[in-house]
């Protein structure tokens, strides 16, 4: 096991922490999930974009697919266990 230190703005950390908490994840679990997905995808698990129309269309498509075919989890630990 190792430690990862990341420097980010305090406001961003607080907002991200609140958002993650609202979906049952802590910061550490969310970052582990992100890094696992980076390894699985062999790159970023998303395509960076600032175009709000493209982002919304992509979000709507992914949300629809997840609702139809996605798995359901009760905790972040269940998600992480499934990724590993």
C-alpha positions as CSV (number, residue, x, y, z in Angstrom):
1,X,0.0,0.0,0.0
2,X,1.2,3.5,-0.8
3,X,0.2,7.1,-0.2
4,X,-0.8,9.6,-2.9
5,X,-0.6,13.3,-2.1
6,X,-2.6,15.6,-4.4
7,X,-2.6,19.4,-4.2
8,X,-6.0,21.0,-5.1
9,X,-7.9,24.1,-4.2
10,X,-9.7,23.8,-0.8
11,X,-13.0,24.8,-2.4
12,X,-12.8,22.0,-5.0
13,X,-12.0,19.4,-2.3
14,X,-14.9,20.5,-0.2
15,X,-17.4,20.4,-3.1
16,X,-16.1,17.1,-4.4
17,X,-16.2,15.6,-0.9
18,X,-19.8,16.7,-0.5
19,X,-20.8,15.3,-3.9
20,X,-19.1,12.0,-3.2
21,X,-20.6,11.7,0.2
22,X,-24.0,12.3,-1.3
23,X,-23.5,9.1,-3.4
24,X,-22.0,7.1,-0.5
25,X,-18.3,7.4,-1.4
26,X,-15.4,8.9,0.4
27,X,-12.6,10.7,-1.4
28,X,-10.1,7.8,-1.1
29,X,-12.5,5.2,-2.6
30,X,-13.5,7.6,-5.4
31,X,-9.8,8.1,-6.3
32,X,-9.1,4.4,-6.2
33,X,-12.1,3.8,-8.5
34,X,-10.8,6.4,-10.9
35,X,-7.3,4.9,-11.0
36,X,-8.7,1.4,-11.4
37,X,-10.7,2.6,-14.4
38,X,-7.7,4.4,-15.8
39,X,-5.8,1.0,-15.8
40,X,-8.8,-0.9,-17.2
41,X,-9.3,1.7,-20.0
42,X,-5.6,2.2,-20.5
43,X,-6.3,5.9,-20.4
44,X,-8.8,8.4,-19.0
45,X,-12.2,6.9,-18.4
46,X,-13.8,9.9,-20.0
47,X,-13.1,12.3,-22.9
48,X,-12.3,15.8,-21.6
49,X,-14.6,18.5,-23.1
50,X,-16.0,21.9,-22.3
51,X,-18.8,21.7,-24.8
52,X,-21.9,21.6,-22.6
53,X,-24.1,20.2,-25.4
54,X,-21.8,17.3,-26.0
55,X,-21.3,16.7,-22.3
56,X,-25.1,16.6,-21.7
57,X,-25.7,14.3,-24.6
58,X,-23.0,12.0,-23.4
59,X,-24.3,12.1,-19.9
60,X,-27.9,11.3,-21.0
61,X,-26.7,8.4,-23.1
62,X,-24.6,6.9,-20.3
63,X,-27.3,7.4,-17.7
64,X,-29.9,5.7,-19.9
65,X,-27.5,2.7,-20.5
66,X,-26.7,2.4,-16.8
67,X,-30.4,2.4,-15.8
68,X,-31.2,-0.3,-18.3
69,X,-28.1,-2.5,-18.0
70,X,-26.1,-1.3,-15.0
71,X,-25.4,-3.0,-11.7
72,X,-26.6,-1.7,-8.4
73,X,-24.4,-1.2,-5.3
74,X,-25.2,-0.2,-1.7
75,X,-21.7,1.0,-0.8
76,X,-18.5,2.3,-2.4
77,X,-16.7,-0.7,-1.1
78,X,-19.0,-3.0,-3.2
79,X,-18.2,-0.9,-6.3
80,X,-14.5,-1.1,-5.6
81,X,-14.6,-4.9,-5.0
82,X,-16.4,-5.3,-8.3
83,X,-13.8,-3.3,-10.1
84,X,-10.9,-5.4,-8.7
